[in-house]
Amino acid sequence: MGLRLLNGWVVIRDLEPDEKMIGSLHIPEGSIKEPHKWAEVIEVGKGKGLARASGFEPMTLKKGDKVFYVRFLKATDTGKALTPILAREYGPGAFLIQEQDVVCYEPAE
């Protein structure tokens, strides 16, 4: 992998597709009323840098964990700008969020 995540950033991929179809009618993500969604962690950064000491505060999340996150966060400008790069490195559907934006998680076995 050519990318290295910094600080508390996490690359995740949704466990369910964003766009839904009802018959032949396409329902865009913005009109879905569920504000949270489950995803799988693909990669994590080193953690938050410590202000007065060298090193990092360790990340809680690990690769393979399932996370429950706030859906609208992936529509930010940063997320949209990096989508092609993340797709190349991690496959389609991968996007960035910060660890602090995860509501809860289920550890990988």
TORKOL-4160 file (C-alpha; in steps of 0.2 Angstrom, whole numbers, padded with zeros to 4 digits, m for minus):
109
<pt num="1" X="0000" Y="0000" Z="0000"/>
<pt num="2" X="0007" Y="0017" Z="m0005"/>
<pt num="3" X="m0004" Y="0027" Z="0008"/>
<pt num="4" X="0000" Y="0029" Z="0026"/>
<pt num="5" X="m0014" Y="0036" Z="0037"/>
<pt num="6" X="m0010" Y="0049" Z="0050"/>
<pt num="7" X="m0016" Y="0052" Z="0067"/>
<pt num="8" X="m0034" Y="0046" Z="0071"/>
<pt num="9" X="m0040" Y="0043" Z="0053"/>
<pt num="10" X="m0048" Y="0026" Z="0048"/>
<pt num="11" X="m0052" Y="0019" Z="0031"/>
<pt num="12" X="m0068" Y="0009" Z="0031"/>
<pt num="13" X="m0080" Y="0001" Z="0019"/>
<pt num="14" X="m0099" Y="m0001" Z="0021"/>
<pt num="15" X="m0106" Y="m0018" Z="0025"/>
<pt num="16" X="m0121" Y="m0014" Z="0015"/>
<pt num="17" X="m0123" Y="m0004" Z="m0001"/>
<pt num="18" X="m0127" Y="0015" Z="0000"/>
<pt num="19" X="m0139" Y="0016" Z="m0014"/>
<pt num="20" X="m0155" Y="0006" Z="m0014"/>
<pt num="21" X="m0167" Y="0001" Z="m0027"/>
<pt num="22" X="m0186" Y="m0001" Z="m0025"/>
<pt num="23" X="m0192" Y="m0009" Z="m0041"/>
<pt num="24" X="m0184" Y="0002" Z="m0054"/>
<pt num="25" X="m0184" Y="0017" Z="m0043"/>
<pt num="26" X="m0167" Y="0023" Z="m0037"/>
<pt num="27" X="m0167" Y="0030" Z="m0019"/>
<pt num="28" X="m0151" Y="0041" Z="m0016"/>
<pt num="29" X="m0141" Y="0040" Z="0000"/>
<pt num="30" X="m0147" Y="0058" Z="0006"/>
<pt num="31" X="m0165" Y="0053" Z="0007"/>
<pt num="32" X="m0162" Y="0038" Z="0018"/>
<pt num="33" X="m0168" Y="0041" Z="0035"/>
<pt num="34" X="m0155" Y="0030" Z="0044"/>
<pt num="35" X="m0142" Y="0042" Z="0051"/>
<pt num="36" X="m0130" Y="0028" Z="0056"/>
<pt num="37" X="m0123" Y="0013" Z="0047"/>
<pt num="38" X="m0111" Y="m0002" Z="0050"/>
<pt num="39" X="m0094" Y="m0003" Z="0041"/>
<pt num="40" X="m0078" Y="m0014" Z="0042"/>
<pt num="41" X="m0062" Y="m0006" Z="0046"/>
<pt num="42" X="m0049" Y="m0008" Z="0032"/>
<pt num="43" X="m0034" Y="0002" Z="0039"/>
<pt num="44" X="m0030" Y="0013" Z="0054"/>
<pt num="45" X="m0018" Y="0027" Z="0057"/>
<pt num="46" X="m0005" Y="0027" Z="0071"/>
<pt num="47" X="m0016" Y="0037" Z="0083"/>
<pt num="48" X="m0017" Y="0055" Z="0090"/>
<pt num="49" X="0000" Y="0063" Z="0092"/>
<pt num="50" X="0004" Y="0067" Z="0110"/>
<pt num="51" X="0006" Y="0086" Z="0113"/>
<pt num="52" X="0020" Y="0086" Z="0126"/>
<pt num="53" X="0028" Y="0069" Z="0123"/>
<pt num="54" X="0035" Y="0060" Z="0108"/>
<pt num="55" X="0024" Y="0046" Z="0102"/>
<pt num="56" X="0005" Y="0043" Z="0099"/>
<pt num="57" X="m0010" Y="0039" Z="0109"/>
<pt num="58" X="m0014" Y="0021" Z="0103"/>
<pt num="59" X="m0029" Y="0018" Z="0092"/>
<pt num="60" X="m0044" Y="0009" Z="0099"/>
<pt num="61" X="m0049" Y="0002" Z="0082"/>
<pt num="62" X="m0040" Y="m0012" Z="0073"/>
<pt num="63" X="m0041" Y="m0019" Z="0056"/>
<pt num="64" X="m0056" Y="m0030" Z="0054"/>
<pt num="65" X="m0067" Y="m0022" Z="0067"/>
<pt num="66" X="m0085" Y="m0018" Z="0063"/>
<pt num="67" X="m0090" Y="0000" Z="0067"/>
<pt num="68" X="m0106" Y="0010" Z="0069"/>
<pt num="69" X="m0103" Y="0028" Z="0062"/>
<pt num="70" X="m0113" Y="0043" Z="0057"/>
<pt num="71" X="m0116" Y="0042" Z="0038"/>
<pt num="72" X="m0116" Y="0060" Z="0033"/>
<pt num="73" X="m0097" Y="0061" Z="0037"/>
<pt num="74" X="m0091" Y="0052" Z="0021"/>
<pt num="75" X="m0099" Y="0066" Z="0011"/>
<pt num="76" X="m0086" Y="0079" Z="0016"/>
<pt num="77" X="m0075" Y="0088" Z="0004"/>
<pt num="78" X="m0060" Y="0078" Z="0010"/>
<pt num="79" X="m0069" Y="0061" Z="0008"/>
<pt num="80" X="m0074" Y="0066" Z="m0010"/>
<pt num="81" X="m0057" Y="0072" Z="m0015"/>
<pt num="82" X="m0049" Y="0056" Z="m0009"/>
<pt num="83" X="m0062" Y="0043" Z="m0016"/>
<pt num="84" X="m0052" Y="0039" Z="m0032"/>
<pt num="85" X="m0036" Y="0036" Z="m0022"/>
<pt num="86" X="m0044" Y="0026" Z="m0009"/>
<pt num="87" X="m0053" Y="0015" Z="m0022"/>
<pt num="88" X="m0036" Y="0012" Z="m0030"/>
<pt num="89" X="m0027" Y="0007" Z="m0014"/>
<pt num="90" X="m0041" Y="m0002" Z="m0005"/>
<pt num="91" X="m0054" Y="m0006" Z="m0018"/>
<pt num="92" X="m0071" Y="0002" Z="m0022"/>
<pt num="93" X="m0082" Y="0009" Z="m0008"/>
<pt num="94" X="m0067" Y="0013" Z="0004"/>
<pt num="95" X="m0068" Y="0030" Z="0012"/>
<pt num="96" X="m0061" Y="0040" Z="0027"/>
<pt num="97" X="m0068" Y="0044" Z="0044"/>
<pt num="98" X="m0059" Y="0049" Z="0060"/>
<pt num="99" X="m0059" Y="0037" Z="0075"/>
<pt num="100" X="m0069" Y="0050" Z="0085"/>
<pt num="101" X="m0083" Y="0049" Z="0073"/>
<pt num="102" X="m0086" Y="0031" Z="0077"/>
<pt num="103" X="m0101" Y="0028" Z="0089"/>
<pt num="104" X="m0097" Y="0011" Z="0094"/>
<pt num="105" X="m0088" Y="m0005" Z="0087"/>
<pt num="106" X="m0088" Y="m0024" Z="0088"/>
<pt num="107" X="m0070" Y="m0030" Z="0089"/>
<pt num="108" X="m0064" Y="m0042" Z="0076"/>
<pt num="109" X="m0061" Y="m0060" Z="0082"/>
